[in-house]
Amino acid sequence: MQISKNKVVSLVYKLSENGPDGQIIETVEVNNPFTFIFGNGMLLQNFENNLAGLEKGSKFSFLI
């Protein structure tokens, strides 16, 4: 199932400053994933744009 409007999305990630080799600012792990309803304007638009269409288990990397 692809990420699309009104789908519940849970993800784990590492947020780093200045790209993937920068200082890690935040880590969200599988035991406490970040969960939200996609497409309701609660997150940065660029963040949601980069997740749109991904499927369960997809790996991603992008800059905001």
Backbone atoms as SQL, in Angstrom:
CREATE TABLE atoms (id INTEGER PRIMARY KEY, chain TEXT, resi INTEGER, resn TEXT, atom TEXT, x REAL, y REAL, z REAL);
INSERT INTO atoms VALUES
  (1, 'A', 1, 'MET', 'N', 0.847, -1.181, 0.000),
  (2, 'A', 1, 'MET', 'CA', 0.000, 0.000, 0.000),
  (3, 'A', 1, 'MET', 'C', 0.889, 1.239, 0.000),
  (4, 'A', 2, 'GLN', 'N', 0.601, 2.156, -0.875),
  (5, 'A', 2, 'GLN', 'CA', 1.381, 3.383, -0.981),
  (6, 'A', 2, 'GLN', 'C', 0.892, 4.451, -0.013),
  (7, 'A', 3, 'ILE', 'N', 1.821, 5.304, 0.409),
  (8, 'A', 3, 'ILE', 'CA', 1.465, 6.456, 1.234),
  (9, 'A', 3, 'ILE', 'C', 0.650, 7.409, 0.368),
  (10, 'A', 4, 'SER', 'N', -0.537, 7.761, 0.861),
  (11, 'A', 4, 'SER', 'CA', -1.403, 8.700, 0.159),
  (12, 'A', 4, 'SER', 'C', -2.303, 9.393, 1.171),
  (13, 'A', 5, 'LYS', 'N', -3.060, 10.367, 0.714),
  (14, 'A', 5, 'LYS', 'CA', -3.900, 11.201, 1.584),
  (15, 'A', 5, 'LYS', 'C', -4.773, 10.363, 2.510),
  (16, 'A', 6, 'ASN', 'N', -4.803, 10.776, 3.770),
  (17, 'A', 6, 'ASN', 'CA', -5.604, 10.203, 4.848),
  (18, 'A', 6, 'ASN', 'C', -5.176, 8.809, 5.289),
  (19, 'A', 7, 'LYS', 'N', -3.995, 8.363, 4.866),
  (20, 'A', 7, 'LYS', 'CA', -3.445, 7.093, 5.350),
  (21, 'A', 7, 'LYS', 'C', -2.664, 7.360, 6.627),
  (22, 'A', 8, 'VAL', 'N', -2.753, 6.423, 7.580),
  (23, 'A', 8, 'VAL', 'CA', -1.940, 6.502, 8.787),
  (24, 'A', 8, 'VAL', 'C', -0.551, 5.993, 8.423),
  (25, 'A', 9, 'VAL', 'N', 0.454, 6.801, 8.721),
  (26, 'A', 9, 'VAL', 'CA', 1.835, 6.481, 8.379),
  (27, 'A', 9, 'VAL', 'C', 2.660, 6.425, 9.661),
  (28, 'A', 10, 'SER', 'N', 3.469, 5.387, 9.787),
  (29, 'A', 10, 'SER', 'CA', 4.428, 5.286, 10.886),
  (30, 'A', 10, 'SER', 'C', 5.798, 5.124, 10.267),
  (31, 'A', 11, 'LEU', 'N', 6.755, 5.882, 10.782),
  (32, 'A', 11, 'LEU', 'CA', 8.095, 5.764, 10.236),
  (33, 'A', 11, 'LEU', 'C', 9.149, 5.959, 11.305),
  (34, 'A', 12, 'VAL', 'N', 10.316, 5.434, 11.008),
  (35, 'A', 12, 'VAL', 'CA', 11.493, 5.637, 11.851),
  (36, 'A', 12, 'VAL', 'C', 12.507, 6.396, 11.001),
  (37, 'A', 13, 'TYR', 'N', 13.315, 7.212, 11.664),
  (38, 'A', 13, 'TYR', 'CA', 14.264, 8.021, 10.911),
  (39, 'A', 13, 'TYR', 'C', 15.377, 8.557, 11.794),
  (40, 'A', 14, 'LYS', 'N', 16.410, 9.048, 11.125),
  (41, 'A', 14, 'LYS', 'CA', 17.465, 9.826, 11.760),
  (42, 'A', 14, 'LYS', 'C', 17.483, 11.170, 11.052),
  (43, 'A', 15, 'LEU', 'N', 17.360, 12.228, 11.820),
  (44, 'A', 15, 'LEU', 'CA', 17.397, 13.589, 11.290),
  (45, 'A', 15, 'LEU', 'C', 18.785, 14.148, 11.570),
  (46, 'A', 16, 'SER', 'N', 19.451, 14.576, 10.516),
  (47, 'A', 16, 'SER', 'CA', 20.785, 15.122, 10.705),
  (48, 'A', 16, 'SER', 'C', 20.890, 16.507, 10.080),
  (49, 'A', 17, 'GLU', 'N', 21.823, 17.255, 10.590),
  (50, 'A', 17, 'GLU', 'CA', 22.058, 18.619, 10.132),
  (51, 'A', 17, 'GLU', 'C', 23.004, 18.596, 8.934),
  (52, 'A', 18, 'ASN', 'N', 22.691, 19.339, 7.897),
  (53, 'A', 18, 'ASN', 'CA', 23.565, 19.474, 6.728),
  (54, 'A', 18, 'ASN', 'C', 23.810, 18.157, 5.997),
  (55, 'A', 19, 'GLY', 'N', 22.784, 17.343, 5.842),
  (56, 'A', 19, 'GLY', 'CA', 22.910, 16.110, 5.062),
  (57, 'A', 19, 'GLY', 'C', 23.205, 14.888, 5.916),
  (58, 'A', 20, 'PRO', 'N', 23.284, 13.732, 5.278),
  (59, 'A', 20, 'PRO', 'CA', 23.394, 12.467, 5.994),
  (60, 'A', 20, 'PRO', 'C', 24.674, 12.305, 6.814),
  (61, 'A', 21, 'ASP', 'N', 25.720, 13.047, 6.501),
  (62, 'A', 21, 'ASP', 'CA', 26.974, 12.938, 7.246),
  (63, 'A', 21, 'ASP', 'C', 27.090, 13.972, 8.360),
  (64, 'A', 22, 'GLY', 'N', 26.056, 14.797, 8.523),
  (65, 'A', 22, 'GLY', 'CA', 26.090, 15.839, 9.548),
  (66, 'A', 22, 'GLY', 'C', 25.757, 15.304, 10.929),
  (67, 'A', 23, 'GLN', 'N', 25.774, 16.180, 11.892),
  (68, 'A', 23, 'GLN', 'CA', 25.469, 15.832, 13.278),
  (69, 'A', 23, 'GLN', 'C', 24.022, 15.367, 13.381),
  (70, 'A', 24, 'ILE', 'N', 23.795, 14.234, 14.067),
  (71, 'A', 24, 'ILE', 'CA', 22.435, 13.719, 14.252),
  (72, 'A', 24, 'ILE', 'C', 21.717, 14.580, 15.284),
  (73, 'A', 25, 'ILE', 'N', 20.546, 15.072, 14.886),
  (74, 'A', 25, 'ILE', 'CA', 19.741, 15.940, 15.734),
  (75, 'A', 25, 'ILE', 'C', 18.677, 15.134, 16.471),
  (76, 'A', 26, 'GLU', 'N', 18.096, 14.145, 15.786),
  (77, 'A', 26, 'GLU', 'CA', 17.006, 13.358, 16.367),
  (78, 'A', 26, 'GLU', 'C', 17.006, 11.967, 15.741),
  (79, 'A', 27, 'THR', 'N', 16.710, 10.964, 16.570),
  (80, 'A', 27, 'THR', 'CA', 16.550, 9.594, 16.094),
  (81, 'A', 27, 'THR', 'C', 15.211, 9.070, 16.577),
  (82, 'A', 28, 'VAL', 'N', 14.416, 8.521, 15.672),
  (83, 'A', 28, 'VAL', 'CA', 13.125, 7.912, 16.008),
  (84, 'A', 28, 'VAL', 'C', 13.250, 6.435, 15.655),
  (85, 'A', 29, 'GLU', 'N', 13.052, 5.582, 16.653),
  (86, 'A', 29, 'GLU', 'CA', 13.294, 4.159, 16.463),
  (87, 'A', 29, 'GLU', 'C', 12.001, 3.363, 16.426),
  (88, 'A', 30, 'VAL', 'N', 12.130, 2.105, 16.024),
  (89, 'A', 30, 'VAL', 'CA', 10.989, 1.224, 15.775),
  (90, 'A', 30, 'VAL', 'C', 10.105, 1.017, 17.014),
  (91, 'A', 31, 'ASN', 'N', 10.664, 1.102, 18.212),
  (92, 'A', 31, 'ASN', 'CA', 9.864, 0.903, 19.422),
  (93, 'A', 31, 'ASN', 'C', 8.965, 2.097, 19.748),
  (94, 'A', 32, 'ASN', 'N', 9.181, 3.227, 19.078),
  (95, 'A', 32, 'ASN', 'CA', 8.347, 4.419, 19.273),
  (96, 'A', 32, 'ASN', 'C', 8.338, 5.240, 17.975),
  (97, 'A', 33, 'PRO', 'N', 7.725, 4.699, 16.898),
  (98, 'A', 33, 'PRO', 'CA', 7.778, 5.376, 15.596),
  (99, 'A', 33, 'PRO', 'C', 6.995, 6.680, 15.583),
  (100, 'A', 34, 'PHE', 'N', 7.334, 7.529, 14.624),
  (101, 'A', 34, 'PHE', 'CA', 6.596, 8.759, 14.374),
  (102, 'A', 34, 'PHE', 'C', 5.374, 8.376, 13.545),
  (103, 'A', 35, 'THR', 'N', 4.182, 8.617, 14.086),
  (104, 'A', 35, 'THR', 'CA', 2.938, 8.209, 13.438),
  (105, 'A', 35, 'THR', 'C', 2.066, 9.437, 13.207),
  (106, 'A', 36, 'PHE', 'N', 1.508, 9.523, 11.990),
  (107, 'A', 36, 'PHE', 'CA', 0.684, 10.678, 11.636),
  (108, 'A', 36, 'PHE', 'C', -0.263, 10.303, 10.504),
  (109, 'A', 37, 'ILE', 'N', -1.255, 11.153, 10.266),
  (110, 'A', 37, 'ILE', 'CA', -2.160, 10.981, 9.132),
  (111, 'A', 37, 'ILE', 'C', -1.616, 11.830, 7.992),
  (112, 'A', 38, 'PHE', 'N', -1.338, 11.191, 6.872),
  (113, 'A', 38, 'PHE', 'CA', -0.699, 11.833, 5.739),
  (114, 'A', 38, 'PHE', 'C', -1.668, 12.742, 4.981),
  (115, 'A', 39, 'GLY', 'N', -1.170, 13.916, 4.591),
  (116, 'A', 39, 'GLY', 'CA', -1.915, 14.791, 3.696),
  (117, 'A', 39, 'GLY', 'C', -2.889, 15.742, 4.348),
  (118, 'A', 40, 'ASN', 'N', -2.804, 15.908, 5.664),
  (119, 'A', 40, 'ASN', 'CA', -3.735, 16.811, 6.349),
  (120, 'A', 40, 'ASN', 'C', -3.121, 18.160, 6.697),
  (121, 'A', 41, 'GLY', 'N', -1.941, 18.446, 6.153),
  (122, 'A', 41, 'GLY', 'CA', -1.326, 19.747, 6.348),
  (123, 'A', 41, 'GLY', 'C', -0.701, 19.961, 7.717),
  (124, 'A', 42, 'MET', 'N', -0.450, 18.892, 8.454),
  (125, 'A', 42, 'MET', 'CA', 0.121, 19.018, 9.791),
  (126, 'A', 42, 'MET', 'C', 1.650, 19.015, 9.777),
  (127, 'A', 43, 'LEU', 'N', 2.242, 18.634, 8.641),
  (128, 'A', 43, 'LEU', 'CA', 3.695, 18.566, 8.523),
  (129, 'A', 43, 'LEU', 'C', 4.162, 19.501, 7.417),
  (130, 'A', 44, 'LEU', 'N', 5.462, 19.733, 7.359),
  (131, 'A', 44, 'LEU', 'CA', 6.011, 20.533, 6.272),
  (132, 'A', 44, 'LEU', 'C', 5.628, 19.908, 4.937),
  (133, 'A', 45, 'GLN', 'N', 5.168, 20.702, 4.013),
  (134, 'A', 45, 'GLN', 'CA', 4.742, 20.203, 2.712),
  (135, 'A', 45, 'GLN', 'C', 5.873, 19.452, 2.004),
  (136, 'A', 46, 'ASN', 'N', 7.085, 19.984, 2.083),
  (137, 'A', 46, 'ASN', 'CA', 8.220, 19.337, 1.441),
  (138, 'A', 46, 'ASN', 'C', 8.484, 17.950, 2.050),
  (139, 'A', 47, 'PHE', 'N', 8.271, 17.806, 3.344),
  (140, 'A', 47, 'PHE', 'CA', 8.427, 16.512, 4.005),
  (141, 'A', 47, 'PHE', 'C', 7.420, 15.513, 3.437),
  (142, 'A', 48, 'GLU', 'N', 6.160, 15.899, 3.378),
  (143, 'A', 48, 'GLU', 'CA', 5.131, 15.012, 2.838),
  (144, 'A', 48, 'GLU', 'C', 5.358, 14.729, 1.348),
  (145, 'A', 49, 'ASN', 'N', 5.773, 15.715, 0.587),
  (146, 'A', 49, 'ASN', 'CA', 6.028, 15.502, -0.842),
  (147, 'A', 49, 'ASN', 'C', 7.064, 14.400, -1.057),
  (148, 'A', 50, 'ASN', 'N', 8.070, 14.344, -0.201),
  (149, 'A', 50, 'ASN', 'CA', 9.120, 13.346, -0.337),
  (150, 'A', 50, 'ASN', 'C', 8.667, 11.948, 0.094),
  (151, 'A', 51, 'LEU', 'N', 7.605, 11.856, 0.869),
  (152, 'A', 51, 'LEU', 'CA', 7.098, 10.552, 1.313),
  (153, 'A', 51, 'LEU', 'C', 5.998, 10.010, 0.406),
  (154, 'A', 52, 'ALA', 'N', 5.341, 10.883, -0.335),
  (155, 'A', 52, 'ALA', 'CA', 4.201, 10.480, -1.173),
  (156, 'A', 52, 'ALA', 'C', 4.582, 9.327, -2.101),
  (157, 'A', 53, 'GLY', 'N', 3.768, 8.295, -2.084),
  (158, 'A', 53, 'GLY', 'CA', 3.947, 7.160, -2.977),
  (159, 'A', 53, 'GLY', 'C', 4.870, 6.069, -2.466),
  (160, 'A', 54, 'LEU', 'N', 5.587, 6.326, -1.360),
  (161, 'A', 54, 'LEU', 'CA', 6.437, 5.273, -0.808),
  (162, 'A', 54, 'LEU', 'C', 5.577, 4.133, -0.278),
  (163, 'A', 55, 'GLU', 'N', 6.153, 2.953, -0.182),
  (164, 'A', 55, 'GLU', 'CA', 5.443, 1.782, 0.311),
  (165, 'A', 55, 'GLU', 'C', 6.091, 1.275, 1.591),
  (166, 'A', 56, 'LYS', 'N', 5.388, 0.433, 2.307),
  (167, 'A', 56, 'LYS', 'CA', 5.890, -0.153, 3.537),
  (168, 'A', 56, 'LYS', 'C', 7.270, -0.742, 3.306),
  (169, 'A', 57, 'GLY', 'N', 8.187, -0.403, 4.200),
  (170, 'A', 57, 'GLY', 'CA', 9.547, -0.905, 4.109),
  (171, 'A', 57, 'GLY', 'C', 10.474, -0.081, 3.237),
  (172, 'A', 58, 'SER', 'N', 9.942, 0.949, 2.581),
  (173, 'A', 58, 'SER', 'CA', 10.778, 1.791, 1.713),
  (174, 'A', 58, 'SER', 'C', 11.824, 2.535, 2.537),
  (175, 'A', 59, 'LYS', 'N', 12.991, 2.705, 1.964),
  (176, 'A', 59, 'LYS', 'CA', 14.027, 3.533, 2.569),
  (177, 'A', 59, 'LYS', 'C', 14.011, 4.856, 1.818),
  (178, 'A', 60, 'PHE', 'N', 14.314, 5.928, 2.526),
  (179, 'A', 60, 'PHE', 'CA', 14.283, 7.238, 1.902),
  (180, 'A', 60, 'PHE', 'C', 15.342, 8.146, 2.510),
  (181, 'A', 61, 'SER', 'N', 15.715, 9.130, 1.754),
  (182, 'A', 61, 'SER', 'CA', 16.643, 10.150, 2.193),
  (183, 'A', 61, 'SER', 'C', 16.334, 11.411, 1.400),
  (184, 'A', 62, 'PHE', 'N', 16.209, 12.532, 2.082),
  (185, 'A', 62, 'PHE', 'CA', 15.973, 13.791, 1.390),
  (186, 'A', 62, 'PHE', 'C', 16.389, 14.953, 2.265),
  (187, 'A', 63, 'LEU', 'N', 16.571, 16.111, 1.637),
  (188, 'A', 63, 'LEU', 'CA', 16.922, 17.334, 2.338),
  (189, 'A', 63, 'LEU', 'C', 15.722, 18.259, 2.379),
  (190, 'A', 64, 'ILE', 'N', 15.584, 18.936, 3.485),
  (191, 'A', 64, 'ILE', 'CA', 14.516, 19.936, 3.622),
  (192, 'A', 64, 'ILE', 'C', 15.179, 21.283, 3.829);
